C-alpha cells in the first residue's frame, strides 16, 4: 500500500474517532488530607474538549488526499 493512501486512511479514521468522542477524558488523584499514616484522596475528572471542526477537517483532508492520489495514478 502506498504511504499517501495509508496517511489518507489514517486521517479519515482519526477524524471519525474525533467526531465520535468529542474530547479526551482523564482522571487525576489528589491527596486532600494527610495526617500521619492517614490519607484522604480525591479523584477529579477532567475533559479536554475537541471541537467538531477538527474532526471535519481531518476527514475532508483525508478524502482530498485520497482523491488526488488516485487522479495521479
C-alpha positions in Angstrom: 0.0 0.0 0.0 1.3 3.4 -0.9 2.3 5.7 2.0 -0.1 8.5 0.9 -3.1 6.1 0.8 -2.2 4.9 4.3 -1.9 8.5 5.5 -5.3 9.4 4.0 -6.9 6.4 5.6 -5.4 7.3 9.0 -6.6 10.9 8.6 -10.1 9.8 7.8 -10.2 7.3 10.7 -8.8 9.8 13.2 -11.4 12.3 12.0 -14.2 9.9 12.7 -12.8 9.0 16.1 -12.5 12.7 16.9 -16.1 13.3 15.9 -17.3 10.3 17.9 -15.6 11.0 21.2 -15.6 14.8 21.1 -13.0 15.1 23.8 -10.3 13.4 25.8 -11.3 12.4 29.3 -8.9 11.6 32.2 -8.9 11.4 36.0 -6.4 12.7 38.5 -6.0 11.8 42.1 -5.0 14.4 44.7 -4.3 14.0 48.4 -6.7 16.1 50.2 -5.7 15.4 53.8 -2.6 13.8 55.1 -2.4 13.3 58.9 0.4 10.9 59.8 -0.4 7.5 58.3 -4.0 8.6 57.5 -4.5 9.9 53.9 -7.7 11.0 52.2 -7.5 11.4 48.5 -10.0 12.8 45.9 -10.5 12.0 42.3 -11.2 14.7 39.8 -12.5 14.0 36.3 -11.2 16.4 33.6 -12.1 16.8 29.9 -10.2 18.4 27.1 -12.8 19.2 24.5 -12.2 18.6 20.8 -14.2 20.9 18.5 -16.1 19.1 15.8 -14.3 21.3 13.3 -11.1 19.3 13.9 -12.8 16.0 13.0 -14.4 17.5 9.9 -11.1 19.0 8.7 -9.3 15.6 9.2 -12.0 13.7 7.3 -12.1 16.2 4.4 -8.3 16.3 4.3 -8.0 12.6 4.1 -10.6 12.4 1.4 -8.9 15.1 -0.7 -5.5 13.3 -0.2 -7.1 10.0 -1.3 -8.8 11.5 -4.4 -5.7 13.4 -5.6 -3.6 10.3 -5.1 -6.0 8.3 -7.4 -6.1 11.0 -10.0 -2.3 10.9 -10.3 -2.3 7.1 -10.9 
